[in-house]
């Protein structure tokens, strides 16, 4: 029997309803971690940070 | 407590099978909005650590404050701005610069925040950078100011906008140029294609002036003249009509997810170049398309990339992987991540042509559609097999690739006329063999051992097949006229017939001419003679020989299709030793 899959949980914090001028109040940890993860992923996936690349 | 974005299982499944309706795209867009806020925060943090008296930092700080006001007053205008690929592209540029210890272009946020405030109609006052007399308002257009200045005060309210000392414009006129709006002095609205078909509309900017969207391999097009803008709008309108009428699965999602087309400067000839980047979600770059069908195909193709980029922002699909592999749409070896992007895009392309081949009416167009469909459909199974075997997919990536494979298999059940299949077969074989000769390498000693075994008359089956590796350039294989003609045969059958009638020129002129005219036995003889006539390798002739034998279904074509680089190396080894060897005899030994 196949178990039902759960919703996919991303690493992107949901910041849509947070006032821009209050984001800093979140503290560095959550956002810094997400930003670091994002930058690392860009590097890992070979997306050059120096230029855009349409290569597939 | 802060939560993270979630993608419903059903949305993942529809994306994994190459689809995704507008609601699914809105899930991706929601995550993109948070991503932009996150990146903006990272830049704000860097600005906070910079010299507060720097004009760029001062402008950024004021702009950030204004954006917060816009967010409070008009959430839609805030989301509109941060949803623009301009802002994403600028934010990525800032990250790059910060990573390299270089100052980012902080001042751009002042231009961006001004655009959001103009759109929201709220009162504001900001210093905005000027480049070559131009004051950009991303997503809207740009002002041209007479003053020779590097900063200008922009002052706006619900009624008017003043830019410096000499420019004043009604706010309602500071909008993109859809070709119908009244022009006002000093303002150039970004060209806008406002298209509609069967009650479905799509507004898409034709952006040619944003420097952060000018980062593709080809340069962004110079500013569109009014006539050029008209041509683009007409083409987008016709492409939209095609998508809405025949490709509804793609039309709605494209309208939901694509806000900008970036016209590129063409390379020349008939080549169409198109591109997307994960750094600018919502933008599709393309050189001028030859016709609306190709633009529709390009939009489908590139939007597939955007969807996958959006999904990969939400969850990793692939782990870091050094392995370089064959991709049926590229001349060079690709990393697994590139193959994943490519197969996802080509599944969309195959779906497009599976429908379009039923829509076309002219015989040449039908043929082109059939071959294109078959050409890309057949790449899905082997590409997904490569990915699933590469060992670098995450759990979500494995699920996605398995779904892509299943979708490809469902397309395989649809019949294709034999003449189209034959052309697609030859295109695939030509591409694969060219790639293998260029990039597949074995040790010289292994080829020498096989050459010796061949000379001793030992069966091939008793030999150990040597390991192969992928190199940047193992052998020099020039792009032949033949490969171009194989493509021309279906891309432009009329032109192909003309070329065949008037003769061809190329390194393997005689043999290629025979092959293209359908004189296949003569082509086999001619390629064989060319290979035998010289001790230097003739990779193009070997590929031609394989193609001709394949067309005749004459042995040993399977050996050539499977082992061509090895056969080529063994033949070269024998030639260097002064041993004359018939290519067909050698290839037959590899059976």
Interface residues (C-beta under 8 A of the other chain):
Chain A: X4 X5 X6 X7 X8 X9 X10 X11 X12 X13 X14 X15 X16 X18 X19 X20 X21 X23 X24 X26 X28 X30 X31 X34 X35 X38 X39 X41 X42 X44 X45 X46 X47 X49 X50 X51 X52 X53 X54 X55 X56
Chain B: X2 X3 X4 X5 X6 X7 X8 X9 X12 X30 X31 X33 X34 X35 X37 X38 X39 X40 X41 X42 X44 X45 X64 X65 X67 X68 X71 X72 X78 X79 X89 X92 X95 X96 X99 X215 X216 X217 X273 X274 X275 X276 X277 X278 X279 X280 X285 X305 X312 X313 X314 X315 X316 X318 X319 X320 X327 X329 X330 X334 X335 X337 X338 X339 X341 X342 X345 X396 X399
